[in-house]
Amino acid sequence: MSSVTTSQDSQLSESVSDGNGPRPHRVVSVPGDDIWPLVYHPDGRRIVSRSDNGTIRLWNMENGEQEGESMKHEGRTGHRLVVTRDGTRIISGNENGSVRVWDVESQEIRIGEPWTIPHWTRHISLSPDGLKLASASSANTVLFWDAISGHPIAQHLDHESSVNGTSFSPSGEFVASATRNGKMYLWRVPWLEPVESPPQRVISVPDHDIWPFVYHPDGRRIVIHSDDGTIGVWNLENGVQEGESMKHSEGHSTHRLAVTTDGTRIISGNEDGSVRVWDVESQEIGHGDAIWRVLWSRDGSRFVSASEDKVICCWNAHTGEHIGEPWSHPHFIVNLSISPDGSKLASTASDTVRFLDAMSGH
């Protein structure tokens, strides 16, 4: 069993104002530790954070207190933190390939034995039903696991190059994977079709890495970004790109990519500080510095962006205009998370988590 530590040194305070700007509703302080990543619990009342020392904590946003004890997963976790849709389990993955499944209510009790994914794990994806896990491996494979027991299931999917990321389709029937040699694969999940079967589709972007990518809500299309700054929408049923490619900017990487829930607009955030909304009438809006996180509201009417210049902005997705004043942050912002009902926003910066009203910034 892994070690468990209490949160005696963790503090959460009521609204604190920095200057004359909007005040956060809550501020979580974890002295000495950067917080990354950050995930909302499906109930919208709690949030899961991970510090760079491997400590995972569950916070109650209504009373500002940590729930239970801290969970310790040694090593760098990076982007590998998910909560199951039923809200009962937390899954943390590590760069050294270890994966742990935690019970949300007890925290100190790990479900099952520790399990290890061979090789460096670049990304993990949870199936829509919360029962299966897919991992993207530096060893040119996508592996599948039982999300509760940690036992491997089905056969792995072999690729020609290191796999940057993987994601289940909205229906859970397919899994997509992107590789460093510029190929996007669409596979029928191996428990529905023999693994000897070839991928359903292979999309090629020669001489470029593909990352990030995101499913369109209809499950029939996928939006991919290549490292030359080009964004394309691809039809997964016929393998043909729809329309023209969208070029964000030359010489800069697109860190963030999202699609509105109604499927009508795409947003891309770039390291050069620009944000672009793509639809019939595409429009560029931006911060003055690098964009690190972009989130859509559930109805697709607005989105929130965080940038390297310590600013959080809320935008009208139809007009491209600011909603209210930008929200200044005292530190570099590394992550954002929005509650399931879209009413609350959480941001991480250095060793703090701040909770804001998603409309007013208070």
C-alpha positions in Angstrom: 0.0 0.0 0.0 1.3 3.4 -0.8 2.1 6.0 1.8 -0.6 8.4 2.9 0.0 11.9 4.3 -2.4 14.3 6.0 -2.9 17.8 4.9 -1.9 19.7 8.1 0.1 22.2 6.1 -2.5 22.8 3.4 -4.6 25.9 3.8 -7.7 27.3 2.2 -8.9 30.8 2.8 -12.0 32.8 2.0 -12.1 35.4 -0.8 -8.9 37.4 -1.0 -8.5 40.4 -3.3 -5.3 41.1 -5.3 -5.4 44.8 -6.0 -8.7 46.1 -7.3 -9.6 43.1 -9.5 -12.3 40.5 -9.0 -11.8 38.4 -5.9 -11.6 34.6 -5.9 -14.3 32.7 -4.0 -11.8 30.3 -2.6 -8.0 30.1 -2.4 -6.3 26.8 -1.7 -2.7 27.1 -0.6 -0.3 24.1 -0.7 3.0 25.7 0.5 6.1 24.6 -1.5 4.3 22.6 -4.1 3.2 23.4 -7.7 -0.3 22.2 -8.4 -0.8 20.4 -11.7 -3.1 19.0 -13.0 -6.6 19.9 -11.7 -9.9 18.0 -12.3 -13.5 18.7 -11.2 -15.4 16.0 -9.5 -18.7 15.3 -11.5 -20.8 16.5 -8.6 -19.4 20.0 -9.2 -18.9 20.6 -5.4 -15.4 19.1 -5.2 -12.2 19.3 -7.1 -9.1 17.0 -7.3 -5.6 18.5 -7.3 -2.2 17.0 -7.7 1.0 18.6 -6.5 4.4 18.2 -8.1 5.5 16.0 -5.2 2.9 13.4 -6.2 0.3 14.3 -3.6 -3.3 14.1 -4.7 -6.0 15.9 -2.7 -9.8 16.2 -2.8 -11.2 19.6 -1.9 -14.8 20.6 -0.9 -15.5 24.0 -2.5 -18.5 24.7 -0.4 -16.7 24.8 2.9 -13.2 25.3 1.7 -11.8 22.2 3.4 -9.8 19.2 2.2 -11.8 15.9 2.4 -10.1 13.0 4.1 -6.4 12.3 3.8 -4.0 13.1 1.0 -3.1 10.3 -1.5 0.5 9.9 -2.4 1.6 8.8 -5.9 5.4 9.2 -6.1 6.9 10.8 -9.2 5.7 13.2 -11.9 2.1 12.6 -12.9 1.7 15.4 -15.5 -1.6 15.3 -17.4 -2.4 11.8 -16.1 -5.3 12.4 -13.7 -8.9 11.5 -14.3 -12.1 11.0 -12.2 -14.6 8.4 -13.3 -18.0 9.7 -14.5 -19.8 8.2 -11.6 -17.5 10.1 -9.3 -16.4 7.1 -7.2 -12.8 6.7 -8.3 -9.7 8.8 -9.1 -7.1 7.4 -11.5 -3.6 8.8 -11.5 -0.9 7.8 -14.0 2.8 8.4 -13.7 5.6 9.1 -16.2 7.3 5.9 -15.0 4.2 3.9 -16.1 2.7 3.3 -12.7 -1.1 3.7 -12.4 -3.1 3.8 -9.2 -6.9 3.8 -8.6 -8.2 5.6 -5.5 -11.6 5.4 -3.8 -13.0 9.0 -3.7 -14.8 8.6 -0.3 -12.0 6.9 1.7 -9.0 8.4 -0.1 -6.5 6.4 2.0 -7.6 3.1 0.5 -6.3 2.2 -2.9 -8.5 -0.1 -4.9 -6.6 -3.2 -6.0 -2.8 -3.7 -6.2 -0.5 -1.1 -7.8 -0.2 -1.8 -11.5 2.4 -0.7 -14.0 2.1 0.3 -17.7 5.3 -0.7 -19.5 7.4 2.2 -20.8 6.8 5.9 -20.5 3.1 6.7 -20.5 2.4 9.8 -22.5 -1.4 10.0 -22.0 -4.3 8.1 -20.6 -8.0 8.1 -21.6 -11.0 6.7 -19.7 -13.8 5.1 -21.6 -17.3 6.8 -21.4 -18.6 4.1 -19.1 -15.6 4.5 -16.8 -14.7 0.9 -16.8 -11.7 0.8 -19.2 -8.5 2.8 -19.5 -6.4 3.3 -22.6 -2.7 4.4 -22.3 -0.5 5.9 -25.0 3.0 4.5 -24.7 6.4 5.6 -25.9 6.9 2.0 -27.0 4.7 2.6 -30.0 1.6 1.0 -28.5 -1.8 1.7 -27.0 -2.6 -0.6 -24.1 -6.0 -1.3 -22.4 -6.7 -1.9 -18.8 -9.6 -2.7 -16.4 -10.0 0.7 -14.7 -10.9 -1.0 -11.4 -8.6 -4.0 -11.0 -5.7 -2.7 -13.2 -5.6 -5.9 -15.1 -4.7 -5.7 -18.8 -7.5 -6.4 -21.1 -7.6 -7.2 -24.8 -4.5 -6.9 -26.9 -2.4 -3.8 -27.4 -2.5 -1.8 -30.6 0.9 -1.6 -32.4 2.0 1.6 -34.2 5.0 2.6 -36.3 6.0 5.4 -34.0 5.8 6.6 -30.5 2.1 7.4 -29.6 1.5 11.0 -28.4 -2.1 10.5 -27.2 -5.2 8.4 -27.3 -8.9 9.0 -26.8 -12.1 7.0 -26.7 -14.9 8.1 -29.0 -18.0 9.6 -27.4 -19.8 6.3 -27.9 -16.9 4.2 -26.6 -17.0 2.1 -29.7 -13.7 3.4 -31.2 -10.4 4.7 -29.9 -8.2 7.2 -31.8 -4.4 7.5 -31.5 -1.9 10.0 -32.8 1.8 9.3 -33.4 5.0 11.3 -33.7 5.3 10.4 -37.4 2.2 12.3 -38.4 -0.4 9.7 -38.4 -3.9 9.5 -36.8 -5.4 6.0 -36.4 -9.0 5.1 -35.7 -9.5 1.6 -34.3 -12.6 -0.3 -33.3 -12.0 -1.2 -29.7 -10.5 -4.7 -29.5 -13.2 -6.2 -27.3 -15.6 -5.5 -30.2 -13.4 -6.6 -33.0 -10.4 -8.9 -33.3 -7.1 -7.1 -32.7 -5.7 -8.6 -35.9 -8.1 -6.3 -37.8 -6.4 -3.2 -39.3 -7.4 0.3 -38.1 -10.7 1.6 -39.5 -8.9 4.8 -40.8 -5.4 6.2 -41.0 -5.0 9.9 -41.5 -1.6 11.1 -42.6 0.0 14.5 -42.1 3.5 13.8 -43.5 6.6 15.1 -41.6 4.6 16.5 -38.7 3.7 15.4 -35.2 -0.1 15.3 -34.5 -1.0 16.7 -31.1 -3.4 17.8 -29.7 -6.5 16.3 -31.2 -10.2 16.2 -30.1 -13.3 14.4 -31.1 -16.2 16.3 -32.6 -19.3 15.8 -30.4 -21.0 13.8 -33.2 -18.3 11.1 -33.0 -18.0 11.0 -36.8 -15.4 13.7 -37.1 -12.1 14.6 -35.4 -10.2 17.8 -35.2 -6.4 17.4 -35.3 -3.5 19.8 -35.0 0.0 19.2 -36.4 3.1 20.9 -35.2 3.3 23.2 -38.2 0.3 25.1 -36.8 -2.3 23.6 -39.1 -5.7 22.5 -37.9 -8.0 20.2 -39.9 -11.4 18.6 -39.5 -11.5 15.0 -40.7 -14.5 12.8 -41.5 -13.8 9.5 -39.8 -16.4 7.6 -42.0 -14.6 8.3 -45.3 -11.2 9.5 -44.1 -11.4 12.7 -46.0 -10.6 16.2 -44.7 -13.6 18.5 -44.6 -13.0 22.0 -46.0 -9.7 23.8 -46.0 -7.0 23.6 -43.4 -7.0 26.3 -40.7 -3.6 27.9 -40.1 -3.2 29.3 -36.6 0.3 30.9 -37.0 3.7 30.1 -38.3 6.4 28.9 -36.0 4.3 28.4 -32.9 2.7 25.4 -31.3 -1.0 25.2 -30.5 -1.2 24.1 -26.9 -5.0 24.0 -26.6 -7.7 22.8 -28.9 -11.5 22.5 -28.1 -14.8 22.1 -29.9 -18.1 23.6 -28.6 -20.7 21.1 -27.4 -23.0 22.0 -30.3 -20.1 21.2 -32.7 -20.3 24.5 -34.6 -17.1 26.2 -33.5 -13.4 25.2 -32.9 -11.1 27.2 -30.6 -7.3 27.1 -30.7 -4.9 28.7 -28.2 -1.3 29.3 -29.2 2.0 29.9 -27.5 2.3 33.2 -29.3 -0.6 34.5 -27.2 -3.3 34.3 -29.9 -6.7 32.6 -29.6 -8.8 31.9 -32.7 -12.4 30.8 -33.0 -13.1 29.0 -36.3 -16.5 28.7 -37.9 -18.1 30.0 -41.0 -16.7 33.4 -40.1 -13.4 32.7 -38.3 -12.1 35.4 -36.0 -8.9 35.9 -34.1 -8.8 37.3 -30.6 -6.0 37.1 -28.1 -4.0 37.7 -25.0 -0.7 39.5 -25.0 1.2 36.3 -24.0 1.2 32.5 -24.4 -2.1 30.7 -24.0 -1.9 27.7 -21.7 -5.5 26.7 -21.2 -8.9 27.2 -23.0 -12.3 26.0 -21.8 -15.7 26.2 -23.3 -18.9 26.7 -21.4 -21.4 23.7 -21.8 -23.8 25.7 -24.1 -20.9 26.9 -26.3 -21.8 30.5 -25.9 -18.6 31.6 -24.2 -15.1 30.3 -23.3 -12.4 31.1 -20.8 -8.7 31.4 -21.5 -5.6 31.6 -19.3 -2.3 32.9 -20.4 1.3 33.3 -19.4 0.7 37.0 -18.6 -1.2 35.9 -15.5 -4.6 36.8 -16.9 -7.9 34.9 -17.2 -10.3 36.2 -19.8 -13.9 35.3 -20.5 -15.0 35.6 -24.2 -18.3 35.7 -26.1 -17.8 32.9 -28.6 -20.2 34.4 -31.1 -18.8 38.0 -31.2 -15.2 37.4 -30.0 -15.6 40.2 -27.4 -14.6 40.2 -23.8 -17.2 39.4 -21.2 -16.4 41.7 -18.3 -12.9 42.7 -17.3 -10.0 40.3 -17.4 -9.2 38.6 -14.1 -5.6 39.2 -12.9 -3.8 36.4 -11.2 -0.8 37.0 -8.9 1.1 34.0 -10.4 1.7 32.2 -13.7 -1.5 30.2 -14.5 -0.9 26.6 -15.4 -4.4 25.1 -15.6 -8.1 25.8 -15.6 -11.1 23.6 -14.8 -14.8 24.4 -15.1 -17.5 22.8 -13.0 -20.0 20.4 -14.7 -22.8 23.0 -14.5 -20.5 25.7 -15.9 -21.0 28.1 -12.9 -17.6 27.8 -11.2 -14.0 28.1 -12.4 -10.9 26.8 -10.8 -7.4 27.9 -11.6 -4.0 26.7 -10.5 -0.9 28.9 -10.2 2.2 27.8 -8.4 1.1 26.5 -5.0 -2.5 27.8 -5.0 -5.9 26.9 -6.4 -8.4 29.6 -6.8 -12.2 29.2 -7.2 -14.1 31.9 -9.1 -17.7 32.5 -10.3 -17.4 31.7 -14.0 -19.6 34.6 -15.0 -18.4 37.5 -12.7 -14.9 36.4 -11.8 -15.7 36.8 -8.1 
